[in-house]
Amino acid sequence: MTHPEIIVKVNQLMQKGFEIPAEKLIPTAMLFDDLGLDSLDAVDMLVHLEENLGVKVDAEKLTTVRTLQDVYNLVEGLSLESGLTSRQTSTDSASSTPPANHN
């Protein structure tokens, strides 16, 4: 998932899940102060991110999230971690296969 795709998906999630107007969804928006989320909303956001974006969010990482940009960065980082894990797995299994004899 590219960074622009993450922004679109997170913004859609915020609009649908929390009824936040699109014009408020700017990277510098503070989740609690500007967007009006509370601690229960933060937990709901975690569940929505996991269900809709296919990432596993550690609740501890969520404690450092303050702005919408922080959410974008968190999802991007988790997406990259997931991608690296699957690439490492395919690389590991490929390395266990002996090379083909081309003679």
N, CA, C and O atoms as a GROMACS GRO file, in nm:
protein
  412
    1MET      N    1   0.085  -0.117   0.000
    1MET     CA    2   0.000   0.000   0.000
    1MET      C    3   0.090   0.123   0.000
    1MET      O    4   0.182   0.134   0.081
    2THR      N    5   0.063   0.216  -0.091
    2THR     CA    6   0.144   0.337  -0.099
    2THR      C    7   0.098   0.439   0.005
    2THR      O    8  -0.011   0.427   0.062
    3HIS      N    9   0.183   0.540   0.028
    3HIS     CA   10   0.148   0.643   0.126
    3HIS      C   11   0.018   0.715   0.087
    3HIS      O   12  -0.068   0.734   0.174
    4PRO      N   13   0.000   0.755  -0.039
    4PRO     CA   14  -0.128   0.819  -0.076
    4PRO      C   15  -0.248   0.727  -0.055
    4PRO      O   16  -0.355   0.774  -0.016
    5GLU      N   17  -0.233   0.598  -0.080
    5GLU     CA   18  -0.342   0.503  -0.056
    5GLU      C   19  -0.375   0.493   0.093
    5GLU      O   20  -0.492   0.484   0.131
    6ILE      N   21  -0.272   0.496   0.176
    6ILE     CA   22  -0.292   0.492   0.321
    6ILE      C   23  -0.370   0.614   0.366
    6ILE      O   24  -0.464   0.602   0.445
    7ILE      N   25  -0.333   0.732   0.316
    7ILE     CA   26  -0.402   0.855   0.354
    7ILE      C   27  -0.550   0.847   0.316
    7ILE      O   28  -0.637   0.880   0.397
    8VAL      N   29  -0.578   0.803   0.194
    8VAL     CA   30  -0.716   0.792   0.148
    8VAL      C   31  -0.794   0.695   0.236
    8VAL      O   32  -0.906   0.726   0.279
    9LYS      N   33  -0.738   0.579   0.263
    9LYS     CA   34  -0.809   0.476   0.341
    9LYS      C   35  -0.830   0.520   0.486
    9LYS      O   36  -0.938   0.500   0.541
   10VAL      N   37  -0.728   0.580   0.547
   10VAL     CA   38  -0.743   0.626   0.685
   10VAL      C   39  -0.847   0.738   0.690
   10VAL      O   40  -0.930   0.740   0.781
   11ASN      N   41  -0.843   0.830   0.596
   11ASN     CA   42  -0.940   0.939   0.595
   11ASN      C   43  -1.082   0.887   0.576
   11ASN      O   44  -1.176   0.934   0.641
   12GLN      N   45  -1.099   0.789   0.488
   12GLN     CA   46  -1.232   0.729   0.469
   12GLN      C   47  -1.279   0.663   0.598
   12GLN      O   48  -1.395   0.676   0.636
   13LEU      N   49  -1.188   0.594   0.665
   13LEU     CA   50  -1.221   0.529   0.791
   13LEU      C   51  -1.266   0.633   0.894
   13LEU      O   52  -1.362   0.611   0.967
   14MET      N   53  -1.196   0.746   0.900
   14MET     CA   54  -1.230   0.850   0.997
   14MET      C   55  -1.365   0.915   0.964
   14MET      O   56  -1.442   0.948   1.054
   15GLN      N   57  -1.392   0.932   0.835
   15GLN     CA   58  -1.520   0.990   0.795
   15GLN      C   59  -1.636   0.896   0.827
   15GLN      O   60  -1.736   0.938   0.885
   16LYS      N   61  -1.622   0.770   0.789
   16LYS     CA   62  -1.731   0.674   0.807
   16LYS      C   63  -1.746   0.631   0.952
   16LYS      O   64  -1.858   0.625   1.005
   17GLY      N   65  -1.635   0.600   1.016
   17GLY     CA   66  -1.639   0.546   1.151
   17GLY      C   67  -1.666   0.649   1.260
   17GLY      O   68  -1.721   0.616   1.364
   18PHE      N   69  -1.626   0.775   1.235
   18PHE     CA   70  -1.636   0.876   1.340
   18PHE      C   71  -1.709   1.003   1.295
   18PHE      O   72  -1.717   1.101   1.369
   19GLU      N   73  -1.763   0.999   1.171
   19GLU     CA   74  -1.840   1.111   1.118
   19GLU      C   75  -1.764   1.243   1.123
   19GLU      O   76  -1.819   1.347   1.159
   20ILE      N   77  -1.637   1.238   1.086
   20ILE     CA   78  -1.553   1.358   1.083
   20ILE      C   79  -1.556   1.414   0.942
   20ILE      O   80  -1.529   1.342   0.846
   21PRO      N   81  -1.589   1.542   0.927
   21PRO     CA   82  -1.593   1.604   0.794
   21PRO      C   83  -1.456   1.600   0.727
   21PRO      O   84  -1.352   1.615   0.792
   22ALA      N   85  -1.457   1.579   0.595
   22ALA     CA   86  -1.333   1.566   0.518
   22ALA      C   87  -1.241   1.686   0.536
   22ALA      O   88  -1.119   1.671   0.540
   23GLU      N   89  -1.298   1.805   0.546
   23GLU     CA   90  -1.214   1.925   0.557
   23GLU      C   91  -1.134   1.932   0.687
   23GLU      O   92  -1.037   2.007   0.696
   24LYS      N   93  -1.173   1.854   0.786
   24LYS     CA   94  -1.097   1.849   0.912
   24LYS      C   95  -0.982   1.748   0.906
   24LYS      O   96  -0.895   1.750   0.992
   25LEU      N   97  -0.982   1.661   0.806
   25LEU     CA   98  -0.885   1.553   0.798
   25LEU      C   99  -0.757   1.600   0.729
   25LEU      O  100  -0.732   1.569   0.612
   26ILE      N  101  -0.678   1.675   0.804
   26ILE     CA  102  -0.548   1.723   0.757
   26ILE      C  103  -0.440   1.658   0.842
   26ILE      O  104  -0.466   1.624   0.958
   27PRO      N  105  -0.321   1.639   0.787
   27PRO     CA  106  -0.216   1.567   0.861
   27PRO      C  107  -0.185   1.624   1.000
   27PRO      O  108  -0.151   1.547   1.090
   28THR      N  109  -0.196   1.754   1.017
   28THR     CA  110  -0.160   1.815   1.146
   28THR      C  111  -0.274   1.812   1.248
   28THR      O  112  -0.257   1.857   1.361
   29ALA      N  113  -0.390   1.762   1.209
   29ALA     CA  114  -0.505   1.759   1.299
   29ALA      C  115  -0.475   1.670   1.420
   29ALA      O  116  -0.433   1.555   1.406
   30MET      N  117  -0.497   1.725   1.536
   30MET     CA  118  -0.480   1.650   1.661
   30MET      C  119  -0.603   1.562   1.681
   30MET      O  120  -0.716   1.610   1.672
   31LEU      N  121  -0.582   1.434   1.708
   31LEU     CA  122  -0.692   1.340   1.717
   31LEU      C  123  -0.793   1.378   1.825
   31LEU      O  124  -0.914   1.372   1.802
   32PHE      N  125  -0.744   1.418   1.942
   32PHE     CA  126  -0.834   1.447   2.053
   32PHE      C  127  -0.885   1.591   2.048
   32PHE      O  128  -1.004   1.615   2.062
   33ASP      N  129  -0.795   1.686   2.028
   33ASP     CA  130  -0.833   1.827   2.033
   33ASP      C  131  -0.907   1.874   1.908
   33ASP      O  132  -1.011   1.939   1.917
   34ASP      N  133  -0.853   1.840   1.789
   34ASP     CA  134  -0.911   1.891   1.665
   34ASP      C  135  -1.023   1.803   1.610
   34ASP      O  136  -1.121   1.853   1.554
   35LEU      N  137  -1.009   1.672   1.625
   35LEU     CA  138  -1.106   1.581   1.566
   35LEU      C  139  -1.210   1.531   1.666
   35LEU      O  140  -1.306   1.464   1.629
   36GLY      N  141  -1.189   1.563   1.793
   36GLY     CA  142  -1.289   1.532   1.895
   36GLY      C  143  -1.296   1.387   1.937
   36GLY      O  144  -1.396   1.343   1.993
   37LEU      N  145  -1.189   1.310   1.912
   37LEU     CA  146  -1.189   1.172   1.957
   37LEU      C  147  -1.162   1.164   2.107
   37LEU      O  148  -1.096   1.252   2.163
   38ASP      N  149  -1.213   1.060   2.170
   38ASP     CA  150  -1.182   1.035   2.311
   38ASP      C  151  -1.112   0.900   2.322
   38ASP      O  152  -1.082   0.837   2.220
   39SER      N  153  -1.085   0.854   2.443
   39SER     CA  154  -1.009   0.730   2.459
   39SER      C  155  -1.084   0.609   2.404
   39SER      O  156  -1.021   0.518   2.349
   40LEU      N  157  -1.215   0.606   2.417
   40LEU     CA  158  -1.292   0.495   2.358
   40LEU      C  159  -1.285   0.499   2.206
   40LEU      O  160  -1.277   0.394   2.141
   41ASP      N  161  -1.288   0.619   2.149
   41ASP     CA  162  -1.274   0.633   2.004
   41ASP      C  163  -1.137   0.582   1.958
   41ASP      O  164  -1.125   0.523   1.851
   42ALA      N  165  -1.034   0.606   2.039
   42ALA     CA  166  -0.900   0.559   2.003
   42ALA      C  167  -0.897   0.406   1.993
   42ALA      O  168  -0.834   0.351   1.904
   43VAL      N  169  -0.965   0.340   2.085
   43VAL     CA  170  -0.973   0.194   2.081
   43VAL      C  171  -1.052   0.150   1.957
   43VAL      O  172  -1.013   0.056   1.888
   44ASP      N  173  -1.162   0.219   1.929
   44ASP     CA  174  -1.240   0.189   1.809
   44ASP      C  175  -1.157   0.210   1.683
   44ASP      O  176  -1.164   0.131   1.589
   45MET      N  177  -1.077   0.316   1.682
   45MET     CA  178  -0.991   0.344   1.567
   45MET      C  179  -0.892   0.229   1.547
   45MET      O  180  -0.867   0.188   1.434
   46LEU      N  181  -0.837   0.179   1.655
   46LEU     CA  182  -0.745   0.065   1.649
   46LEU      C  183  -0.813  -0.055   1.583
   46LEU      O  184  -0.755  -0.118   1.495
   47VAL      N  185  -0.934  -0.085   1.625
   47VAL     CA  186  -1.008  -0.198   1.569
   47VAL      C  187  -1.038  -0.174   1.421
   47VAL      O  188  -1.021  -0.265   1.339
   48HIS      N  189  -1.081  -0.053   1.387
   48HIS     CA  190  -1.109  -0.020   1.246
   48HIS      C  191  -0.984  -0.032   1.159
   48HIS      O  192  -0.991  -0.083   1.048
   49LEU      N  193  -0.870   0.014   1.210
   49LEU     CA  194  -0.746   0.004   1.134
   49LEU      C  195  -0.712  -0.142   1.106
   49LEU      O  196  -0.676  -0.179   0.994
   50GLU      N  197  -0.725  -0.224   1.210
   50GLU     CA  198  -0.692  -0.366   1.193
   50GLU      C  199  -0.788  -0.434   1.095
   50GLU      O  200  -0.744  -0.508   1.007
   51GLU      N  201  -0.916  -0.410   1.111
   51GLU     CA  202  -1.015  -0.477   1.027
   51GLU      C  203  -1.014  -0.428   0.882
   51GLU      O  204  -1.027  -0.508   0.789
   52ASN      N  205  -0.999  -0.298   0.863
   52ASN     CA  206  -1.013  -0.241   0.729
   52ASN      C  207  -0.883  -0.230   0.651
   52ASN      O  208  -0.885  -0.228   0.528
   53LEU      N  209  -0.771  -0.225   0.720
   53LEU     CA  210  -0.644  -0.206   0.650
   53LEU      C  211  -0.553  -0.328   0.659
   53LEU      O  212  -0.445  -0.330   0.600
   54GLY      N  213  -0.595  -0.429   0.732
   54GLY     CA  214  -0.519  -0.552   0.738
   54GLY      C  215  -0.387  -0.542   0.811
   54GLY      O  216  -0.293  -0.615   0.780
   55VAL      N  217  -0.379  -0.452   0.909
   55VAL     CA  218  -0.257  -0.440   0.988
   55VAL      C  219  -0.289  -0.477   1.132
   55VAL      O  220  -0.403  -0.464   1.177
   56LYS      N  221  -0.188  -0.522   1.204
   56LYS     CA  222  -0.203  -0.554   1.346
   56LYS      C  223  -0.137  -0.442   1.424
   56LYS      O  224  -0.016  -0.421   1.414
   57VAL      N  225  -0.218  -0.369   1.503
   57VAL     CA  226  -0.168  -0.253   1.576
   57VAL      C  227  -0.146  -0.290   1.721
   57VAL      O  228  -0.238  -0.335   1.789
   58ASP      N  229  -0.025  -0.271   1.768
   58ASP     CA  230   0.008  -0.291   1.909
   58ASP      C  231  -0.048  -0.171   1.985
   58ASP      O  232  -0.017  -0.056   1.951
   59ALA      N  233  -0.128  -0.195   2.086
   59ALA     CA  234  -0.191  -0.088   2.162
   59ALA      C  235  -0.089   0.011   2.219
   59ALA      O  236  -0.119   0.129   2.233
   60GLU      N  237   0.030  -0.038   2.252
   60GLU     CA  238   0.134   0.051   2.305
   60GLU      C  239   0.179   0.153   2.202
   60GLU      O  240   0.207   0.268   2.236
   61LYS      N  241   0.185   0.112   2.075
   61LYS     CA  242   0.224   0.206   1.970
   61LYS      C  243   0.120   0.316   1.954
   61LYS      O  244   0.153   0.428   1.917
   62LEU      N  245  -0.004   0.282   1.982
   62LEU     CA  246  -0.112   0.380   1.968
   62LEU      C  247  -0.098   0.493   2.069
   62LEU      O  248  -0.148   0.603   2.045
   63THR      N  249  -0.032   0.468   2.181
   63THR     CA  250  -0.018   0.571   2.284
   63THR      C  251   0.069   0.687   2.238
   63THR      O  252   0.062   0.796   2.295
   64THR      N  253   0.150   0.667   2.135
   64THR     CA  254   0.236   0.775   2.085
   64THR      C  255   0.170   0.854   1.971
   64THR      O  256   0.225   0.953   1.925
   65VAL      N  257   0.054   0.809   1.928
   65VAL     CA  258  -0.015   0.873   1.817
   65VAL      C  259  -0.092   0.994   1.868
   65VAL      O  260  -0.176   0.983   1.956
   66ARG      N  261  -0.061   1.110   1.811
   66ARG     CA  262  -0.126   1.235   1.851
   66ARG      C  263  -0.200   1.303   1.736
   66ARG      O  264  -0.305   1.364   1.755
   67THR      N  265  -0.143   1.292   1.615
   67THR     CA  266  -0.200   1.360   1.499
   67THR      C  267  -0.243   1.259   1.394
   67THR      O  268  -0.210   1.141   1.402
   68LEU      N  269  -0.315   1.307   1.296
   68LEU     CA  270  -0.354   1.221   1.186
   68LEU      C  271  -0.231   1.173   1.109
   68LEU      O  272  -0.228   1.060   1.061
   69GLN      N  273  -0.128   1.258   1.098
   69GLN     CA  274  -0.004   1.217   1.033
   69GLN      C  275   0.060   1.101   1.108
   69GLN      O  276   0.116   1.011   1.046
   70ASP      N  277   0.051   1.103   1.240
   70ASP     CA  278   0.101   0.991   1.320
   70ASP      C  279   0.029   0.861   1.284
   70ASP      O  280   0.091   0.755   1.279
   71VAL      N  281  -0.102   0.870   1.260
   71VAL     CA  282  -0.179   0.752   1.221
   71VAL      C  283  -0.130   0.702   1.086
   71VAL      O  284  -0.108   0.582   1.067
   72TYR      N  285  -0.114   0.795   0.988
   72TYR     CA  286  -0.064   0.757   0.856
   72TYR      C  287   0.071   0.686   0.868
   72TYR      O  288   0.092   0.580   0.808
   73ASN      N  289   0.161   0.745   0.948
   73ASN     CA  290   0.295   0.689   0.964
   73ASN      C  291   0.291   0.551   1.030
   73ASN      O  292   0.366   0.461   0.992
   74LEU      N  293   0.205   0.536   1.129
   74LEU     CA  294   0.191   0.408   1.198
   74LEU      C  295   0.145   0.300   1.101
   74LEU      O  296   0.202   0.191   1.096
   75VAL      N  297   0.041   0.330   1.024
   75VAL     CA  298  -0.012   0.232   0.929
   75VAL      C  299   0.093   0.200   0.823
   75VAL      O  300   0.110   0.084   0.784
   76GLU      N  301   0.164   0.302   0.775
   76GLU     CA  302   0.267   0.278   0.675
   76GLU      C  303   0.377   0.189   0.730
   76GLU      O  304   0.421   0.096   0.663
   77GLY      N  305   0.421   0.217   0.851
   77GLY     CA  306   0.525   0.135   0.913
   77GLY      C  307   0.481  -0.010   0.933
   77GLY      O  308   0.558  -0.103   0.908
   78LEU      N  309   0.357  -0.028   0.976
   78LEU     CA  310   0.305  -0.163   0.996
   78LEU      C  311   0.288  -0.235   0.863
   78LEU      O  312   0.310  -0.356   0.854
   79SER      N  313   0.250  -0.162   0.760
   79SER     CA  314   0.238  -0.222   0.626
   79SER      C  315   0.374  -0.267   0.575
   79SER      O  316   0.387  -0.374   0.517
   80LEU      N  317   0.475  -0.184   0.598
   80LEU     CA  318   0.611  -0.219   0.556
   80LEU      C  319   0.660  -0.342   0.632
   80LEU      O  320   0.721  -0.431   0.573
   81GLU      N  321   0.634  -0.346   0.762
   81GLU     CA  322   0.675  -0.461   0.842
   81GLU      C  323   0.610  -0.589   0.788
   81GLU      O  324   0.675  -0.692   0.776
   82SER      N  325   0.483  -0.580   0.756
   82SER     CA  326   0.411  -0.697   0.702
   82SER      C  327   0.472  -0.738   0.569
   82SER      O  328   0.489  -0.857   0.543
   83GLY      N  329   0.503  -0.642   0.485
   83GLY     CA  330   0.562  -0.671   0.356
   83GLY      C  331   0.699  -0.733   0.369
   83GLY      O  332   0.732  -0.827   0.296
   84LEU      N  333   0.780  -0.683   0.461
   84LEU     CA  334   0.913  -0.738   0.483
   84LEU      C  335   0.905  -0.880   0.534
   84LEU      O  336   0.984  -0.966   0.494
   85THR      N  337   0.810  -0.906   0.621
   85THR     CA  338   0.796  -1.040   0.675
   85THR      C  339   0.763  -1.139   0.565
   85THR      O  340   0.822  -1.247   0.559
   86SER      N  341   0.669  -1.104   0.477
   86SER     CA  342   0.633  -1.197   0.371
   86SER      C  343   0.745  -1.212   0.269
   86SER      O  344   0.764  -1.322   0.215
   87ARG      N  345   0.821  -1.105   0.242
   87ARG     CA  346   0.934  -1.116   0.150
   87ARG      C  347   1.043  -1.204   0.210
   87ARG      O  348   1.103  -1.284   0.139
   88GLN      N  349   1.069  -1.189   0.339
   88GLN     CA  350   1.171  -1.272   0.403
   88GLN      C  351   1.131  -1.418   0.397
   88GLN      O  352   1.216  -1.505   0.375
   89THR      N  353   1.004  -1.446   0.417
   89THR     CA  354   0.958  -1.584   0.413
   89THR      C  355   0.980  -1.644   0.275
   89THR      O  356   1.028  -1.756   0.264
   90SER      N  357   0.944  -1.569   0.169
   90SER     CA  358   0.962  -1.624   0.035
   90SER      C  359   1.110  -1.635   0.000
   90SER      O  360   1.149  -1.727  -0.072
   91THR      N  361   1.193  -1.545   0.049
   91THR     CA  362   1.336  -1.552   0.025
   91THR      C  363   1.395  -1.673   0.096
   91THR      O  364   1.479  -1.745   0.041
   92ASP      N  365   1.350  -1.695   0.222
   92ASP     CA  366   1.400  -1.809   0.298
   92ASP      C  367   1.366  -1.941   0.231
   92ASP      O  368   1.450  -2.030   0.222
   93SER      N  369   1.242  -1.954   0.183
   93SER     CA  370   1.204  -2.080   0.120
   93SER      C  371   1.273  -2.096  -0.014
   93SER      O  372   1.303  -2.208  -0.055
   94ALA      N  373   1.300  -1.986  -0.083
   94ALA     CA  374   1.369  -1.994  -0.212
   94ALA      C  375   1.514  -2.037  -0.191
   94ALA      O  376   1.570  -2.108  -0.274
   95SER      N  377   1.575  -1.994  -0.081
   95SER     CA  378   1.716  -2.028  -0.058
   95SER      C  379   1.733  -2.175  -0.021
   95SER      O  380   1.842  -2.230  -0.034
   96SER      N  381   1.625  -2.240   0.025
   96SER     CA  382   1.636  -2.381   0.060
   96SER      C  383   1.622  -2.473  -0.062
   96SER      O  384   1.645  -2.593  -0.052
   97THR      N  385   1.586  -2.416  -0.176
   97THR     CA  386   1.572  -2.494  -0.298
   97THR      C  387   1.705  -2.492  -0.372
   97THR      O  388   1.762  -2.385  -0.393
   98PRO      N  389   1.757  -2.608  -0.411
   98PRO     CA  390   1.885  -2.608  -0.479
   98PRO      C  391   1.873  -2.541  -0.617
   98PRO      O  392   1.767  -2.548  -0.679
   99PRO      N  393   1.980  -2.478  -0.664
   99PRO     CA  394   1.975  -2.412  -0.794
   99PRO      C  395   1.958  -2.515  -0.905
   99PRO      O  396   2.005  -2.628  -0.894
  100ALA      N  397   1.890  -2.474  -1.013
  100ALA     CA  398   1.867  -2.564  -1.127
  100ALA      C  399   1.996  -2.582  -1.204
  100ALA      O  400   2.077  -2.490  -1.214
  101ASN      N  401   2.016  -2.701  -1.257
  101ASN     CA  402   2.134  -2.731  -1.336
  101ASN      C  403   2.103  -2.696  -1.482
  101ASN      O  404   2.017  -2.757  -1.544
  102HIS      N  405   2.174  -2.597  -1.536
  102HIS     CA  406   2.147  -2.549  -1.670
  102HIS      C  407   2.238  -2.614  -1.774
  102HIS      O  408   2.240  -2.568  -1.888
  103ASN      N  409   2.313  -2.717  -1.740
  103ASN     CA  410   2.403  -2.783  -1.836
  103ASN      C  411   2.333  -2.887  -1.916
  103ASN      O  412   2.395  -2.952  -2.001
   0.00000   0.00000   0.00000
